[in-house]
Amino acid sequence: SNSLYWLEKVPREKRLISVLVNRNSNSEVEILSDMAELGIEIDEARANQAKSKLEAEKSQKTDKLDAYISEMALSRAMVRLKAAEMAKLRRRGRV
């Protein structure tokens, strides 16, 4: 899409993503992130290694905060893998 084209032109260290989330009919939250990767920029092998490592570590966490942080990191790894998969499909013209 057009936004991906422009995101690709911005150096990684200068990217800022803003997402507006409607919580209910009269409340919304804006999420800002300086972490933005295109699917084509993701190293799938590294992302898979991270996912495997985090899955193994997750079961060993006993502290609630550590377990929560581990779960967030695992979610991030899974989202990165999905983005890489979608980028491959897009290049093949299937998305």
N, C-alpha and C positions, 0 to 999 in steps of 0.2 A: 504494500500500500504506500501511499504518498508519505505518511509519517515515518515509515521504516526507511525510505529513501533519505530523508533529511537526518534521521538519527544516525545513519551510517556515515554521514558527512561530518558529524561532530566527533572530535577526539574523545575517547573513553573517559579521560579524566575531567572533561568539561561537561559531561552529560548530567542532566537533572530531570527526573521524571516526576510528574504530578498526576495523581489520580484522585478524583472526587468520588466519594462513596456515600450514597444516600442510606442512612441508617433507618429512617422511617420518614413519614410524610413531612415532618417539620425539622429534621435534623440531618446534617451531613458532616462528613469528616474528610479533610484533605490529607492525603498521604504523600509526602515528599521523599524521594530517594535519590541519592547520588550514585546508586548502583544500577547500571543499565547495560545489558549485554544483548547483542543480536544473536539469534540462533546460530548463524554462520560463524560467530566468533567463539563458540563454546567447544572446548576440547572434550569430546564425548568419553574418551578413555579415562581422562582425569575425573570427569564428573561421575562416571561409574565407580571408579576407585573410591571416591569420596562417599558415595552412597553406601557402598559395601562396608566401609570403615565405620560410618555413622550408625548403620544398622547393628553392627556388632557391639559398638560402644553403648548404644541405647539401652540394651538389656542389662548393662552393668551399672547404670546410674541409679543411685538410691535417694539422693537429695532431690526434692521436687523441682527446685530451680534448675539444677543441672539437667534433669530429665526434660524439662520444658525447653531449655536452650538446645539440647541435643535434637529434640523433635523439630524445632524450627530449622536447624541446620539440615536435617534430613529432608524436610519439605523443600528447602531451597535447592538441594541437589536434584530432587525429583522434578522440580519445575524447570531447572536448567536442561535436564535430559529431554523433557517434553518439548522445550523450545528448540533444541537441536533437531529433534525428530521432525517437528513442523517445518523448520527451515529446509530440511532435505526434501520433504514433500513439496514445498513451495517451489524449489528449484526444478523439480520434475514436472511442475504444472498441475499437481493434484490437489492443491488447496486454494 
